[in-house]
Amino acid sequence: MSDENNTQHNLEERILEAAKSVFMEKGYTDASMSEIAERVGINRPGLHYYFRTKDKMFHAVFGMIVESIIPKFQDILLQKDIPVAQRIELLVNAYYQMLQENPSLPLFIVREINRDADFLVDTFSQLNVEPFFGKLRQSLQEEMASGKIRQVPLRVVFFTFYSALIFPFISRNLVTRLMMEKDETFETILEQWKPCIIRQMVNLLSMK
């Protein structure tokens, strides 16, 4: 890669990181191209050279997040030789790491679902993540059919896992103000909650 191309690539990465911060903080509606350009230290025409519209920038930011996490989660979920409880623990650990690096992500997703669910679904469609969800759906259905895990509607699996996983992050401000003991940290609370998530999922899916 030439120095010029390398410089352009680095600038594009800086734009995406700045855009991610602004979208996470303010949501799609209140995020402005001007603020993103200002955070990067360039003017709006320079920003439009890389991303002509806010929609395109949003898709790029969301794609950056999704593409960074899906391979890791897919590797865990599709390892059928690993016991369910162990896979759930590995998955929770991976999500915890991702959410601690992006603590505003759960609230951002909830906000965007409420703002315009169709837009979010369209963003997912453009990222071509359906093959991943298709593999996941097929894998779970095969394990249920073979008797390895209990037959449960997939939406129940989804609701149970994600509600338990992300609610501490969504309610973080309330938790840290009202429910945290002296000398505790939010990370301490997460570690205490993690076994509860695993236990809920194992109880939901286990055949025993």
C-alpha positions in Angstrom: 0.0 0.0 0.0 1.4 3.4 -1.0 1.9 6.2 1.5 -1.1 8.1 0.0 -3.4 5.0 0.2 -2.2 4.3 3.7 -3.0 7.8 4.8 -6.5 7.6 3.2 -7.1 4.3 4.9 -6.0 5.7 8.3 -8.2 8.7 7.8 -11.2 6.5 6.9 -10.6 4.5 10.1 -10.5 7.7 12.2 -13.8 8.8 10.6 -15.5 5.5 11.4 -14.3 5.6 15.0 -15.5 9.2 15.4 -18.8 8.4 13.7 -19.2 5.3 16.0 -18.8 7.5 19.1 -21.2 10.1 17.9 -23.9 7.6 16.8 -23.5 5.7 20.1 -23.8 8.9 22.2 -26.6 10.6 20.3 -28.3 8.0 18.1 -28.9 8.2 14.4 -31.3 11.2 14.4 -29.2 13.6 16.5 -25.8 12.6 15.1 -24.5 15.2 12.7 -22.0 15.0 9.9 -20.6 18.3 11.0 -19.8 17.0 14.5 -18.2 13.9 13.1 -16.0 16.0 10.8 -15.1 18.3 13.7 -14.0 15.3 15.9 -11.8 14.0 13.1 -10.4 17.4 12.4 -11.5 17.8 8.8 -14.1 19.8 7.0 -17.5 18.5 5.7 -16.4 18.3 2.1 -13.5 16.1 3.3 -15.9 13.9 5.2 -18.2 13.6 2.2 -15.3 12.4 0.1 -15.5 9.1 2.1 -19.2 9.0 3.0 -21.6 11.1 1.0 -24.6 10.6 3.3 -25.3 9.9 6.9 -27.0 6.7 5.9 -23.9 5.4 4.2 -21.8 6.3 7.3 -24.3 4.5 9.6 -24.2 1.4 7.5 -20.4 1.5 7.5 -20.2 2.0 11.3 -22.7 -0.8 12.0 -20.9 -3.0 9.6 -17.6 -2.4 11.3 -19.2 -3.5 14.6 -21.0 -6.5 13.3 -18.1 -7.8 11.2 -15.8 -7.6 14.2 -18.0 -9.8 16.4 -19.9 -12.3 14.2 -16.9 -14.6 13.4 -16.0 -14.9 17.0 -19.6 -15.8 18.1 -20.0 -18.1 15.1 -16.9 -20.1 16.1 -18.3 -20.6 19.6 -21.9 -21.4 18.7 -21.2 -23.9 16.0 -18.8 -26.1 18.1 -21.3 -28.9 18.8 -18.7 -31.1 20.5 -18.4 -28.6 23.3 -21.1 -29.0 26.1 -23.9 -26.4 26.0 -23.0 -24.9 29.4 -19.4 -24.4 28.3 -20.5 -22.8 25.0 -22.8 -20.5 26.8 -20.0 -19.4 29.2 -17.6 -18.8 26.2 -20.4 -16.8 24.5 -21.1 -14.7 27.6 -17.4 -14.0 28.0 -17.1 -12.9 24.4 -20.2 -10.6 24.7 -18.9 -9.2 28.0 -15.6 -8.3 26.3 -17.3 -6.7 23.4 -19.9 -4.8 25.5 -17.2 -3.5 27.9 -15.3 -2.2 24.9 -18.6 -0.7 23.5 -20.7 0.0 26.7 -23.2 2.3 24.8 -24.0 -0.4 22.2 -27.0 -2.0 23.9 -28.8 1.3 24.5 -27.9 2.4 21.0 -29.5 -0.8 19.5 -32.6 -0.4 21.7 -32.9 3.3 20.7 -32.6 2.5 17.0 -35.1 -0.4 17.2 -37.6 2.1 18.7 -36.7 4.8 16.2 -37.0 2.8 13.0 -36.8 -1.0 13.1 -37.1 -1.2 9.4 -34.0 0.9 8.9 -32.1 -1.3 11.3 -33.3 -4.5 9.5 -32.3 -3.0 6.2 -28.9 -2.2 7.6 -28.5 -5.9 8.6 -29.7 -7.0 5.2 -27.1 -4.9 3.4 -24.4 -6.4 5.6 -25.4 -9.9 4.4 -25.4 -11.4 7.8 -28.4 -13.7 7.0 -26.0 -16.7 6.2 -24.7 -16.4 9.8 -28.2 -16.4 11.4 -29.2 -19.2 9.0 -26.3 -21.4 10.1 -27.1 -20.6 13.8 -30.8 -21.4 13.4 -30.0 -24.6 11.6 -27.5 -25.7 14.1 -29.8 -25.1 17.1 -32.7 -26.9 15.3 -30.4 -29.9 14.6 -29.3 -30.1 18.2 -32.9 -29.9 19.4 -34.0 -32.6 16.9 -31.2 -34.9 18.0 -32.1 -34.5 21.7 -28.8 -32.8 22.7 -30.7 -29.8 23.9 -34.4 -29.2 24.8 -36.8 -28.1 22.0 -37.6 -24.5 22.8 -38.9 -21.8 20.3 -35.9 -19.9 19.0 -37.4 -16.6 19.9 -37.6 -17.8 23.6 -33.9 -18.6 23.4 -33.2 -15.2 22.0 -35.3 -13.3 24.5 -33.9 -15.2 27.5 -30.3 -14.7 26.5 -30.3 -11.1 25.3 -32.6 -9.8 28.0 -30.3 -11.3 30.7 -27.2 -10.2 29.0 -27.8 -6.6 28.0 -30.1 -5.3 30.8 -27.2 -4.6 33.2 -25.6 -2.4 30.5 -28.8 -0.6 29.7 -29.5 0.1 33.4 -25.9 0.8 34.3 -26.5 4.4 35.5 -29.3 3.2 37.8 -27.3 0.2 39.0 -24.2 2.2 39.9 -26.2 4.8 41.8 -28.7 2.6 43.7 -27.4 -1.0 43.8 -23.6 -0.9 44.1 -22.0 -1.6 47.5 -19.0 0.3 48.8 -15.8 -0.6 47.0 -17.7 -2.5 44.3 -17.3 -1.7 40.6 -19.6 -2.3 37.7 -17.3 -5.0 36.5 -17.7 -6.8 39.9 -21.5 -6.7 39.4 -21.1 -8.2 35.9 -19.0 -11.0 37.2 -21.6 -11.8 39.9 -24.4 -11.8 37.2 -22.6 -13.9 34.7 -23.2 -17.3 36.4 -26.9 -16.4 36.6 -27.1 -15.9 32.8 -25.3 -19.2 32.3 -27.6 -21.0 34.7 -30.8 -19.5 33.1 -29.7 -20.7 29.7 -28.6 -24.1 30.9 -31.9 -24.6 32.7 -33.8 -23.5 29.5 -31.9 -25.8 27.1 -30.7 -28.7 29.2 -32.4 -32.1 28.7 -31.6 -33.1 32.3 
